[in-house]
Amino acid sequence: MKVTINGKGPFYEVPYCCGDCKCGINSNIREAGGLTHCSLFGLTKRYYDTPPKRCRDMFEKALAIGGEVVLVAKN
């Protein structure tokens, strides 16, 4: 199933690493020690880090829904 999250995508499966996620802003793409900034959660991660559990869960739920998904911050 195809999903777009907050205008980023399309996603067809859960990303295997933070650098492959289309929500990431990459500084040194695929370089050793390269960093990526997650625009969804405001975190800076290493390119080859595995996505956090909350991120994987969010992708699994969004892929189950399909289509256009909008995430909002909960205060």
Secondary structure, DSSP 8 states (H G I E B T S, - for coil): --EEETTEEEESS--SSGGG-TTEEESSTTSTT-EEEETTT--EEETT----HHHHHHHHHHHHH-EEE------
